[in-house]
Amino acid sequence: MTLPTVPMSVAPEQEPTAPPEPSGRAVDLVLRVAGGVVAIWAGVLAAVLDLLFATWAWEVVQGRSGGAGKALVGTSLAVGGIAAVVVLTVLVSWFAHVAVGTRWAAALAALPWFMVIVAGGFRTVEGDLALSDDNALGLGLIVAGAITFAVMGFRQIVVPPAVR
């Protein structure tokens, strides 16, 4: 007759890790705040680059004479610009999430991006306008950037945090 056995783990027990030192926490906090500031400025820079590209590309398309060349240039600039905006916003959102380490970090880059894009739709005192009402490429870039930031923010909020 055999006696029932108690299940045992063969893996060695890990010693509990000591909490980080107070100086380590301060350094971590400073790095996270610096990462947040960089993420905010990256959002601003991404929006400015998007506006500059949208304005330049639309002028290139408008300046071409008719025909297949105009259609080819317009299509390639639109597809390339929208792909670039998607990649840029994914990178900025990812950086914000990694640098700050919180689930809401994508908002640090998205909010300044939206503010700069909205400001690009208003005329300056001199009469300059970054996004005119007939700039279809600019509107596509805005939609692509907004959807990408929304998807990245939703993904960062829904996915459980990694175990550290």
JOLINNOR-V868975 format. One record per helix or strand. SS is the DSSP state (2 for helix, 1 for strand). FROM is the first residue (numbers start at 1). TO is the last residue. If there is no record, write none. Layout:
# JOLINNOR-V868975
ss=SS from=FROM to=TO
ss=SS from=FROM to=TO
This chain:
# JOLINNOR-V868975
ss=2 from=22 to=63
ss=2 from=68 to=100
ss=2 from=106 to=119
ss=2 from=136 to=158
